[in-house]
């Protein structure tokens, strides 16, 4: 269990949740209003604070996914399988970047969690990648839905 400093919630968790939700939905060809994405991000950032406070390391990831999917489902109003797929894809992107960064960067997680500024730095690599995904999805009208026909059955 971990007590996240409010600066990490405001400058780390909330922007991360905004970018994850936005990128996940854009990858499925869904363009929710920015206002709704911002609401999802703020609510998930707040949920993140409490999840990290009351769940042990490990199970907290499942709790994050469930809360993120439910919050997104209630705010964005896409169907549940679509919402779950969008959020899970975003989680996979973050894990694919954060995991190797921690391993190959030889970052001690306990040490990193003890210092606010290091916590915030860990957010940057995947936030940059999520931002690039959002940029290209919007600018070039890219979506996985156009590329993979089987996704049309899930998204509807």
VEXLUM-887656 format. One record per residue: residue in one letter; x, z, y of N, C-alpha, C, CB in turn. Coordinates in steps of 0.1 Angstrom, whole numbers, padded with zeros to 4 digits, always signed. Last residue first. Glycine has a CB too. Example, Ala and Ser with C-alpha at 12.3 -4.5 7.8 and 13.67 -1.06 7.14 Angstrom:
<atoms>
S+0128+0071-0022+0137+0071-0011+0129+0079+0000+0141+0057-0006/A+0132+0078-0057+0123+0078-0045+0132+0078-0033+0113+0090-0045/
</atoms>
This chain:
<atoms>
X-0188-0328-0027-0202-0332-0026-0204-0344-0018-0210-0322-0020/X-0166-0314-0037-0170-0313-0023-0184-0318-0020-0160-0321-0014/X-0166-0322-0064-0166-0308-0060-0171-0306-0046-0152-0303-0061/X-0167-0350-0064-0177-0343-0072-0178-0328-0068-0173-0344-0087/X-0145-0356-0048-0158-0359-0043-0169-0352-0051-0161-0374-0043/X-0123-0352-0064-0127-0342-0055-0141-0344-0049-0116-0341-0043/X-0119-0376-0078-0126-0365-0085-0130-0353-0076-0117-0360-0096/X-0105-0393-0061-0120-0394-0062-0126-0383-0069-0123-0407-0069/X-0082-0387-0038-0085-0382-0052-0100-0383-0053-0080-0368-0055/X-0080-0396-0012-0070-0400-0022-0074-0397-0036-0057-0393-0019/X-0101-0386+0003-0099-0401+0003-0090-0405-0008-0094-0406+0016/X-0095-0359+0000-0108-0365-0005-0107-0380-0006-0119-0360+0004/X-0073-0354+0014-0071-0356-0001-0084-0361-0007-0068-0342-0007/X-0069-0372+0044-0076-0362+0036-0074-0364+0021-0091-0361+0040/X-0061-0382+0077-0056-0380+0063-0065-0369+0056-0041-0376+0062/X-0060-0392+0103-0072-0391+0096-0069-0391+0081-0081-0403+0099/X-0038-0388+0119-0038-0400+0110-0050-0401+0101-0025-0399+0101/X-0045-0365+0134-0039-0377+0140-0041-0389+0132-0024-0374+0144/X-0055-0346+0114-0063-0350+0126-0058-0364+0131-0062-0339+0136/X-0034-0345+0095-0048-0347+0091-0057-0352+0102-0053-0334+0085/X-0012-0340+0112-0013-0353+0105-0027-0356+0100-0003-0353+0093/X-0019-0314+0121-0016-0324+0130-0018-0338+0123-0001-0323+0136/X-0021-0299+0097-0032-0301+0106-0030-0313+0115-0035-0288+0114/X+0006-0301+0088-0005-0307+0080-0018-0309+0088-0009-0297+0068/X+0019-0287+0109+0022-0302+0106+0011-0308+0098+0035-0303+0100/X+0008-0262+0104+0005-0269+0117+0008-0284+0116+0014-0263+0128/X+0019-0257+0079+0004-0258+0081+0001-0265+0094-0002-0243+0080/X+0046-0256+0087+0041-0266+0078+0026-0268+0078+0045-0262+0063/X+0046-0234+0105+0050-0247+0109+0045-0258+0100+0066-0247+0110/X+0037-0214+0087+0029-0217+0099+0033-0231+0104+0029-0206+0109/X+0059-0212+0070+0046-0218+0065+0036-0221+0076+0040-0209+0055/X+0079-0202+0088+0080-0215+0081+0067-0220+0076+0089-0212+0069/X+0067-0178+0102+0070-0190+0108+0071-0203+0099+0083-0189+0116/X+0064-0154+0087+0053-0162+0089+0056-0176+0094+0043-0156+0099/X+0089-0142+0089+0085-0147+0076+0073-0156+0077+0082-0136+0066/X+0088-0131+0115+0097-0143+0112+0093-0149+0099+0111-0139+0112/X+0073-0108+0112+0068-0120+0120+0075-0132+0117+0068-0116+0135/X+0090-0092+0098+0077-0096+0092+0071-0108+0099+0067-0084+0093/X+0110-0089+0116+0113-0097+0104+0100-0101+0097+0122-0089+0094/X+0097-0073+0135+0101-0086+0139+0105-0095+0127+0113-0085+0148/X+0092-0049+0120+0081-0057+0125+0086-0071+0128+0076-0051+0138/X+0105-0038+0090+0109-0042+0104+0099-0052+0109+0123-0048+0104/X+0098-0033+0065+0101-0021+0073+0104-0025+0088+0112-0013+0068/X+0095-0056+0052+0083-0049+0055+0085-0038+0065+0076-0045+0043/X+0123-0061+0047+0115-0070+0056+0102-0063+0061+0112-0083+0049/X+0128-0042+0027+0135-0042+0040+0127-0050+0051+0149-0047+0039/X+0111-0051+0007+0109-0038+0012+0116-0037+0026+0115-0027+0003/X+0122-0077+0003+0108-0076+0007+0106-0062+0013+0098-0078-0004/X+0151-0092+0011+0146-0080+0005+0132-0077+0011+0156-0068+0007/X+0159-0125+0007+0152-0115+0016+0147-0104+0008+0141-0122+0024/X+0173-0147-0001+0177-0134-0005+0172-0123+0004+0193-0133-0006/X+0165-0172+0002+0170-0166+0014+0174-0152+0012+0159-0166+0025/X+0154-0176-0023+0167-0183-0019+0173-0177-0006+0165-0198-0018/X+0131-0159-0022+0141-0159-0033+0154-0164-0028+0136-0167-0044/X+0118-0164+0002+0122-0150-0001+0132-0150-0012+0109-0142-0006/X+0115-0192+0000+0121-0186+0011+0126-0172+0008+0112-0186+0023/X+0099-0195-0024+0113-0199-0024+0121-0193-0012+0114-0214-0024/X+0075-0182-0013+0082-0177-0025+0096-0182-0025+0075-0183-0037/X+0067-0197+0010+0071-0183+0012+0079-0178-0001+0059-0174+0014/X+0059-0222+0000+0069-0221+0010+0075-0207+0010+0063-0224+0024/X+0040-0217-0020+0051-0226-0023+0062-0226-0012+0045-0241-0024/X+0023-0200-0006+0031-0195-0017+0043-0204-0020+0022-0192-0029/X+0011-0219+0012+0018-0207+0017+0028-0202+0006+0009-0197+0022/X-0001-0237-0007+0009-0242+0003+0017-0230+0008+0002-0249+0015/X-0019-0219-0019-0008-0225-0027+0003-0231-0018-0014-0237-0036/X-0036-0213+0002-0028-0202-0004-0017-0208-0012-0037-0194-0014/X-0048-0238+0005-0040-0232+0016-0031-0221+0011-0049-0227+0027/X-0062-0240-0019-0051-0250-0016-0042-0244-0005-0057-0263-0011/X-0080-0219-0016-0070-0218-0027-0058-0228-0024-0076-0221-0040/X-0095-0229+0005-0087-0216+0007-0076-0215-0004-0096-0204+0007/X-0107-0252-0006-0099-0252+0006-0090-0240+0008-0109-0253+0018/X-0120-0241-0029-0109-0251-0031-0101-0252-0018-0115-0264-0034/X-0139-0225-0016-0129-0219-0025-0117-0228-0027-0135-0215-0039/X-0154-0244-0003-0147-0234+0005-0136-0228-0004-0157-0223+0009/X-0164-0259-0025-0156-0265-0015-0147-0255-0007-0164-0273-0005/X-0179-0239-0038-0168-0245-0045-0158-0252-0035-0172-0255-0055/X-0198-0233-0017-0189-0223-0022-0177-0229-0029-0196-0213-0031/X-0202-0256+0011-0207-0250-0002-0195-0242-0008-0211-0261-0012/X-0198-0243+0044-0196-0254+0034-0200-0248+0021-0181-0259+0034/X-0199-0224+0064-0212-0229+0058-0210-0241+0049-0222-0231+0068/X-0182-0209+0079-0181-0224+0080-0193-0230+0074-0168-0229+0072/X-0190-0182+0074-0189-0187+0088-0189-0203+0088-0175-0183+0094/X-0192-0178+0047-0203-0173+0055-0202-0179+0069-0202-0158+0057/X-0168-0189+0037-0181-0194+0032-0193-0190+0042-0184-0189+0018/X-0149-0173+0049-0150-0187+0053-0164-0193+0049-0139-0195+0046/X-0155-0149+0037-0156-0150+0051-0157-0164+0055-0143-0144+0058/X-0150-0156+0010-0163-0152+0014-0165-0153+0029-0165-0137+0009/X-0122-0164+0011-0133-0173+0006-0146-0169+0011-0133-0174-0009/X-0111-0140+0020-0109-0152+0027-0120-0162+0024-0095-0158+0025/X-0117-0122-0001-0122-0120+0012-0122-0132+0021-0115-0108+0020/X-0103-0135-0022-0118-0132-0023-0123-0130-0009-0121-0120-0032/X-0077-0134-0013-0083-0147-0016-0098-0145-0016-0079-0152-0030/X-0072-0106-0010-0071-0116+0002-0079-0129-0001-0056-0119+0005/X-0074-0098-0036-0084-0093-0026-0084-0102-0014-0080-0079-0022/X-0052-0111-0047-0066-0115-0052-0076-0110-0042-0068-0108-0066/X-0032-0098-0033-0034-0112-0031-0047-0117-0036-0023-0119-0040/X-0033-0071-0040-0038-0074-0027-0040-0090-0025-0028-0069-0017/X-0022-0069-0065-0037-0070-0065-0042-0074-0051-0043-0057-0069/X+0005-0069-0050+0001-0077-0062-0014-0079-0062+0005-0070-0075/X+0006-0037-0038+0012-0050-0037+0010-0057-0051+0028-0049-0035/X-0026-0021-0036-0012-0022-0040-0007-0036-0039-0010-0016-0054/X-0049-0017-0009-0045-0023-0022-0030-0023-0024-0051-0038-0022/X-0052-0006+0017-0058+0001+0006-0055-0005-0008-0073+0001+0008/X-0037-0021+0035-0037-0007+0036-0042+0000+0024-0045-0002+0048/X-0042-0048+0030-0029-0043+0028-0028-0028+0028-0020-0049+0039/X-0070-0047+0037-0066-0050+0023-0051-0045+0021-0066-0065+0020/X-0069-0042+0064-0075-0032+0055-0071-0034+0041-0090-0032+0057/X-0056-0065+0074-0051-0052+0077-0056-0041+0067-0055-0048+0092/X-0073-0085+0064-0059-0084+0059-0053-0070+0062-0050-0095+0065/X-0095-0082+0080-0096-0079+0066-0082-0077+0060-0103-0090+0058/X-0083-0092+0104-0088-0078+0103-0089-0074+0089-0102-0076+0110/X-0079-0118+0095-0068-0110+0100-0071-0095+0100-0064-0114+0114/X-0105-0126+0090-0096-0125+0079-0084-0117+0083-0092-0139+0074/X-0115-0126+0117-0121-0118+0106-0112-0116+0094-0134-0123+0102/X-0098-0146+0128-0099-0132+0133-0104-0122+0123-0107-0131+0146/X-0104-0169+0112-0091-0163+0114-0090-0149+0118-0083-0172+0123/X-0132-0172+0117-0127-0170+0103-0113-0163+0104-0126-0183+0095/X-0131-0178+0145-0138-0166+0140-0133-0162+0126-0153-0169+0140/X-0116-0202+0144-0111-0190+0151-0117-0177+0146-0112-0192+0166/X-0134-0218+0131-0121-0216+0125-0115-0203+0131-0112-0228+0126/X-0155-0219+0149-0157-0213+0136-0144-0209+0129-0166-0222+0128/X-0142-0233+0170-0147-0219+0173-0149-0212+0159-0160-0220+0180/X-0137-0258+0159-0125-0249+0161-0130-0234+0164-0117-0253+0173/X-0159-0269+0134-0156-0266+0148-0145-0256+0149-0169-0261+0156/X-0144-0285+0105-0153-0275+0111-0150-0273+0126-0152-0261+0104/X-0142-0312+0089-0137-0308+0102-0146-0298+0109-0135-0321+0111/X-0131-0320+0057-0141-0313+0065-0135-0308+0078-0146-0301+0056/X-0112-0331+0040-0120-0340+0049-0131-0334+0056-0126-0351+0040/X-0096-0314+0028-0108-0318+0020-0117-0328+0028-0116-0306+0015/X-0078-0309+0047-0073-0316+0036-0085-0321+0027-0064-0307+0027/X-0094-0293+0064-0090-0307+0068-0085-0315+0056-0080-0307+0079/X-0095-0269+0050-0107-0277+0052-0104-0292+0056-0116-0271+0062/X-0068-0261+0051-0075-0263+0038-0087-0272+0040-0079-0249+0033/X-0062-0260+0079-0055-0270+0070-0063-0272+0057-0041-0265+0067/X-0080-0239+0086-0081-0252+0093-0074-0263+0084-0074-0252+0106/X-0071-0218+0071-0085-0223+0069-0086-0237+0075-0095-0213+0077/X-0044-0216+0079-0047-0218+0065-0061-0224+0064-0046-0205+0057/X-0046-0211+0107-0040-0223+0102-0043-0226+0088-0025-0222+0104/X-0060-0186+0106-0066-0198+0114-0060-0211+0108-0063-0196+0129/X-0042-0170+0092-0055-0173+0086-0062-0185+0093-0064-0160+0088/X-0020-0171+0110-0018-0176+0096-0032-0179+0090-0011-0166+0087/X-0031-0158+0133-0027-0172+0133-0025-0178+0119-0014-0173+0141/X-0035-0132+0119-0046-0140+0125-0042-0154+0126-0051-0134+0139/X-0009-0123+0110-0021-0125+0101-0032-0134+0107-0026-0112+0097/X+0007-0125+0135+0011-0130+0122-0001-0133+0114+0019-0120+0115/X-0002-0113+0158+0007-0124+0160+0011-0131+0146+0020-0120+0167/X-0020-0093+0149-0024-0102+0160-0015-0115+0160-0022-0095+0173/X-0006-0080+0127-0020-0086+0126-0023-0096+0136-0030-0074+0126/X+0017-0073+0140+0018-0083+0129+0004-0088+0126+0024-0075+0116/X+0008-0055+0159+0014-0067+0164+0015-0078+0152+0028-0064+0169/X-0001-0034+0143-0011-0043+0150-0005-0056+0155-0018-0035+0161/X+0016-0031+0112+0015-0029+0126+0005-0039+0133+0029-0030+0133/X+0001-0022+0081+0006-0033+0090+0005-0029+0104-0003-0046+0087/X+0010-0002+0057+0003-0001+0070+0009-0012+0079+0005+0013+0077/X+0004-0006+0023+0012-0009+0034+0004-0007+0047+0018-0023+0033/X+0008+0000-0012+0000+0000+0000+0009+0000+0012-0010+0012+0000/
</atoms>
